Amino acid sequence: MPRQIAFEDLIGWALRVGVLISATLIIFGIILIVVHHGAGYYQLSQLFSIHSIVNTSSLPVSYINASSLSHLNGLAYVLLGLIVLMATPIMRVAIGIAQFSHERDWLYTLITAIVFMNLMLAIFVIPALVLHH
């Protein structure tokens, strides 16, 4: 008899861990920003202002790199936490593909795979196309 996989437990665990890791990174990043009175080229007043010019559209993903993380750049940790938070429900969709496939429910496997592909297009392909025009 094939081993039963408790996908509901796996999904719950993945969502909880994703949110906890994300929250930890964001809180750690905010603490670093406060302790260092800023992050990178930005002063604390620039980052925490209501009219701040710093936002996720002004910072490329490449801002998060080994150098910025090893130099304890708080803004890089906050951005990494946000990426982990966005990746968490995407992981849930990927687990859903495995779950429906394991259950041999091919219709829902296909539907969930289409949802996953749409997410990947929206995250990686469409922004690249928009930025090049």
Backbone as CSV, one residue per row, in Angstrom:
resi,resn,N_x,N_y,N_z,CA_x,CA_y,CA_z,C_x,C_y,C_z
1,MET,0.841,-1.180,0.000,0.000,0.000,0.000,0.888,1.246,0.000
2,PRO,0.597,2.227,-0.876,1.419,3.431,-0.930,1.287,4.265,0.345
3,ARG,2.380,4.902,0.675,2.415,5.737,1.877,1.529,6.962,1.695
4,GLN,0.708,7.258,2.683,-0.158,8.422,2.628,0.632,9.674,3.012
5,ILE,0.473,10.690,2.225,1.127,11.961,2.500,0.055,12.918,3.010
6,ALA,0.286,13.505,4.153,-0.667,14.445,4.733,-0.398,15.832,4.153
7,PHE,-0.964,16.086,2.975,-0.709,17.349,2.287,-1.260,18.545,3.060
8,GLU,-2.377,18.360,3.763,-2.935,19.471,4.543,-1.942,19.903,5.615
9,ASP,-1.296,18.934,6.271,-0.282,19.260,7.277,0.923,19.937,6.630
10,LEU,1.332,19.436,5.481,2.467,20.014,4.762,2.165,21.455,4.337
11,ILE,0.969,21.694,3.841,0.582,23.043,3.426,0.557,23.981,4.628
12,GLY,-0.059,23.534,5.722,-0.108,24.358,6.929,1.276,24.668,7.466
13,TRP,2.130,23.656,7.460,3.505,23.837,7.938,4.262,24.823,7.045
14,ALA,4.120,24.667,5.737,4.832,25.544,4.792,4.378,26.995,4.937
15,LEU,3.085,27.211,5.105,2.578,28.574,5.265,3.059,29.201,6.571
16,ARG,3.007,28.424,7.659,3.469,28.947,8.955,4.956,29.270,8.921
17,VAL,5.754,28.369,8.389,7.202,28.587,8.341,7.533,29.777,7.443
18,GLY,6.861,29.884,6.305,7.097,31.003,5.398,6.805,32.340,6.059
19,VAL,5.688,32.430,6.753,5.318,33.674,7.427,6.284,33.972,8.576
20,LEU,6.674,32.954,9.330,7.614,33.172,10.438,8.985,33.629,9.943
21,ILE,9.479,32.999,8.896,10.780,33.407,8.330,10.684,34.836,7.800
22,SER,9.605,35.139,7.092,9.410,36.475,6.550,9.370,37.515,7.667
23,ALA,8.573,37.260,8.689,8.452,38.220,9.800,9.788,38.407,10.503
24,THR,10.523,37.328,10.684,11.832,37.404,11.339,12.790,38.272,10.524
25,LEU,12.831,38.053,9.212,13.714,38.850,8.350,13.328,40.327,8.360
26,ILE,12.045,40.610,8.284,11.591,42.003,8.261,11.891,42.692,9.588
27,ILE,11.595,42.039,10.693,11.866,42.633,12.012,13.366,42.836,12.204
28,PHE,14.165,41.837,11.821,15.621,41.961,11.927,16.118,43.137,11.081
29,GLY,15.583,43.280,9.868,15.963,44.377,8.993,15.607,45.728,9.582
30,ILE,14.426,45.849,10.161,14.013,47.116,10.775,14.916,47.452,11.958
31,ILE,15.250,46.450,12.751,16.172,46.673,13.887,17.524,47.163,13.369
32,LEU,18.034,46.525,12.303,19.318,46.955,11.728,19.240,48.393,11.210
33,ILE,18.143,48.738,10.572,17.984,50.106,10.059,18.017,51.115,11.202
34,VAL,17.323,50.810,12.284,17.284,51.724,13.425,18.665,51.812,14.088
35,VAL,19.309,50.667,14.297,20.621,50.645,14.954,21.666,51.388,14.126
36,HIS,21.642,51.203,12.800,22.632,51.832,11.919,22.196,53.217,11.437
37,HIS,21.043,53.686,11.890,20.500,54.991,11.491,20.339,55.102,9.977
38,GLY,19.989,53.998,9.359,19.759,53.976,7.921,20.209,52.653,7.330
39,ALA,20.221,52.620,6.011,20.634,51.404,5.311,21.219,51.791,3.967
40,GLY,22.407,51.312,3.691,23.044,51.631,2.421,23.237,53.128,2.294
41,TYR,22.725,53.687,1.198,22.858,55.125,0.938,21.738,55.941,1.590
42,TYR,20.794,55.284,2.208,19.615,55.967,2.734,19.733,56.212,4.237
43,GLN,19.382,57.428,4.629,19.359,57.787,6.046,18.037,57.315,6.661
44,LEU,18.031,57.184,7.974,16.847,56.746,8.699,15.641,57.644,8.377
45,SER,15.853,58.942,8.327,14.747,59.873,8.052,14.180,59.670,6.651
46,GLN,15.015,59.284,5.695,14.537,59.026,4.333,13.706,57.752,4.269
47,LEU,14.093,56.756,5.050,13.403,55.471,5.003,12.073,55.497,5.743
48,PHE,12.006,56.215,6.858,10.812,56.179,7.695,9.868,57.356,7.462
49,SER,10.161,58.181,6.468,9.314,59.331,6.158,8.052,58.875,5.434
50,ILE,6.971,59.570,5.687,5.715,59.270,4.984,5.858,59.545,3.497
51,HIS,6.732,60.463,3.131,6.959,60.830,1.731,8.266,60.241,1.199
52,SER,8.645,59.101,1.728,9.907,58.460,1.351,9.938,58.142,-0.143
53,ILE,11.093,58.375,-0.731,11.266,58.024,-2.149,11.660,56.557,-2.297
54,VAL,11.943,55.910,-1.175,12.379,54.514,-1.187,11.149,53.615,-1.109
55,ASN,10.977,52.780,-2.127,9.915,51.783,-2.123,10.344,50.616,-2.998
56,THR,9.541,49.597,-3.038,9.943,48.395,-3.770,10.059,48.614,-5.272
57,SER,9.430,49.651,-5.805,9.570,49.906,-7.238,10.862,50.660,-7.556
58,SER,11.468,51.277,-6.547,12.711,52.019,-6.795,13.959,51.195,-6.487
59,LEU,13.767,50.013,-5.924,14.911,49.156,-5.583,14.844,47.863,-6.385
60,PRO,15.865,47.562,-7.155,15.848,46.304,-7.910,16.072,45.113,-6.979
61,VAL,15.646,43.948,-7.417,15.852,42.733,-6.625,17.339,42.502,-6.394
62,SER,18.178,42.969,-7.310,19.623,42.792,-7.156,20.171,43.564,-5.962
63,TYR,19.356,44.435,-5.352,19.775,45.128,-4.128,20.036,44.118,-3.011
64,ILE,19.335,42.986,-3.096,19.541,41.909,-2.134,20.637,41.009,-2.685
65,ASN,21.819,41.109,-2.136,22.924,40.269,-2.586,23.772,39.883,-1.384
66,ALA,24.734,39.020,-1.619,25.574,38.518,-0.525,26.290,39.654,0.189
67,SER,26.713,40.651,-0.566,27.433,41.774,0.034,26.534,42.572,0.970
68,SER,25.339,42.914,0.498,24.450,43.717,1.344,23.984,42.928,2.564
69,LEU,23.785,41.633,2.409,23.381,40.817,3.555,24.530,40.618,4.541
70,SER,25.736,40.401,4.016,26.879,40.198,4.926,27.281,41.494,5.626
71,HIS,26.977,42.655,5.007,27.246,43.936,5.650,26.073,44.400,6.516
72,LEU,25.131,43.491,6.746,23.965,43.737,7.594,23.189,44.984,7.180
73,ASN,22.929,45.094,5.886,22.111,46.171,5.346,20.650,45.842,5.681
74,GLY,20.063,46.599,6.572,18.707,46.327,7.037,17.670,46.339,5.941
75,LEU,17.814,47.240,4.981,16.855,47.330,3.886,16.866,46.050,3.043
76,ALA,18.034,45.469,2.854,18.130,44.204,2.106,17.386,43.091,2.842
77,TYR,17.491,43.075,4.178,16.778,42.056,4.957,15.268,42.266,4.899
78,VAL,14.827,43.522,4.937,13.393,43.803,4.820,12.887,43.335,3.453
79,LEU,13.610,43.663,2.396,13.207,43.246,1.050,13.206,41.724,0.904
80,LEU,14.218,41.073,1.473,14.257,39.610,1.434,13.050,39.030,2.162
81,GLY,12.693,39.622,3.287,11.506,39.175,4.021,10.242,39.323,3.201
82,LEU,10.142,40.406,2.451,8.969,40.612,1.592,8.922,39.575,0.464
83,ILE,10.081,39.247,-0.081,10.124,38.230,-1.140,9.713,36.869,-0.583
84,VAL,10.200,36.534,0.602,9.795,35.266,1.236,8.288,35.260,1.467
85,LEU,7.746,36.395,1.917,6.306,36.483,2.155,5.519,36.271,0.856
86,MET,5.997,36.838,-0.250,5.320,36.647,-1.538,5.475,35.219,-2.053
87,ALA,6.594,34.591,-1.737,6.839,33.226,-2.215,6.024,32.189,-1.449
88,THR,5.576,32.532,-0.256,4.868,31.562,0.586,3.580,31.038,-0.059
89,PRO,2.671,31.882,-0.529,1.476,31.322,-1.174,1.792,30.646,-2.513
90,ILE,2.880,31.060,-3.159,3.275,30.401,-4.402,3.709,28.968,-4.098
91,MET,4.388,28.793,-2.956,4.762,27.448,-2.537,3.515,26.612,-2.276
92,ARG,2.481,27.237,-1.752,1.234,26.524,-1.492,0.637,26.004,-2.808
93,VAL,0.692,26.810,-3.851,0.185,26.389,-5.156,1.021,25.226,-5.691
94,ALA,2.348,25.296,-5.528,3.221,24.207,-5.993,2.922,22.914,-5.239
95,ILE,2.693,23.019,-3.943,2.336,21.828,-3.158,0.983,21.291,-3.621
96,GLY,0.080,22.205,-4.006,-1.220,21.786,-4.524,-1.098,20.945,-5.784
97,ILE,-0.154,21.301,-6.647,0.085,20.501,-7.855,0.487,19.085,-7.458
98,ALA,1.418,18.983,-6.519,1.863,17.660,-6.058,0.717,16.895,-5.400
99,GLN,-0.095,17.611,-4.617,-1.206,16.963,-3.925,-2.216,16.389,-4.915
100,PHE,-2.656,17.190,-5.871,-3.648,16.713,-6.832,-3.076,15.620,-7.725
101,SER,-1.804,15.726,-8.056,-1.160,14.679,-8.845,-1.102,13.373,-8.054
102,HIS,-0.745,13.464,-6.795,-0.685,12.289,-5.923,-2.064,11.629,-5.801
103,GLU,-3.103,12.466,-5.763,-4.472,11.950,-5.663,-5.018,11.507,-7.023
104,ARG,-4.213,11.689,-8.071,-4.582,11.358,-9.441,-5.835,12.111,-9.905
105,ASP,-5.968,13.335,-9.413,-7.041,14.212,-9.843,-6.454,15.123,-10.924
106,TRP,-6.499,14.634,-12.157,-5.782,15.277,-13.249,-6.377,16.627,-13.638
107,LEU,-7.687,16.789,-13.495,-8.301,18.072,-13.819,-7.760,19.166,-12.887
108,TYR,-7.763,18.906,-11.593,-7.261,19.906,-10.650,-5.742,20.044,-10.710
109,THR,-5.051,18.989,-11.102,-3.610,19.105,-11.328,-3.362,20.097,-12.464
110,LEU,-4.114,19.955,-13.535,-3.970,20.860,-14.684,-4.348,22.297,-14.316
111,ILE,-5.469,22.468,-13.642,-5.915,23.811,-13.255,-4.886,24.475,-12.353
112,THR,-4.372,23.736,-11.369,-3.389,24.296,-10.440,-2.075,24.589,-11.156
113,ALA,-1.703,23.748,-12.113,-0.486,24.009,-12.895,-0.646,25.274,-13.734
114,ILE,-1.834,25.500,-14.275,-2.092,26.725,-15.040,-1.999,27.943,-14.123
115,VAL,-2.560,27.845,-12.928,-2.455,28.944,-11.956,-0.988,29.220,-11.635
116,PHE,-0.215,28.153,-11.436,1.206,28.303,-11.125,1.945,28.984,-12.278
117,MET,1.660,28.562,-13.508,2.313,29.172,-14.672,1.917,30.649,-14.806
118,ASN,0.660,30.974,-14.525,0.227,32.373,-14.563,0.981,33.201,-13.520
119,LEU,1.168,32.654,-12.343,1.946,33.343,-11.310,3.378,33.587,-11.778
120,MET,3.995,32.574,-12.364,5.375,32.713,-12.834,5.474,33.766,-13.939
121,LEU,4.506,33.769,-14.852,4.487,34.796,-15.906,4.337,36.194,-15.301
122,ALA,3.429,36.322,-14.335,3.179,37.630,-13.728,4.370,38.125,-12.918
123,ILE,5.126,37.221,-12.358,6.260,37.625,-11.517,7.525,37.858,-12.331
124,PHE,7.801,36.991,-13.293,9.095,37.042,-13.981,9.035,37.591,-15.407
125,VAL,8.081,37.176,-16.192,8.086,37.512,-17.620,7.467,38.888,-17.885
126,ILE,6.276,39.133,-17.378,5.590,40.386,-17.673,6.372,41.611,-17.177
127,PRO,6.896,41.611,-15.941,7.687,42.777,-15.532,8.902,43.007,-16.419
128,ALA,9.548,41.941,-16.863,10.707,42.091,-17.757,10.287,42.712,-19.081
129,LEU,9.135,42.316,-19.601,8.634,42.887,-20.851,8.273,44.356,-20.685
130,VAL,7.661,44.688,-19.570,7.246,46.071,-19.317,8.458,46.966,-19.129
131,LEU,9.473,46.488,-18.452,10.670,47.296,-18.206,11.470,47.566,-19.470
132,HIS,11.382,46.678,-20.456,12.159,46.856,-21.686,11.443,47.731,-22.718
133,HIS,10.258,48.188,-22.404,9.536,49.044,-23.359,9.378,50.433,-22.832
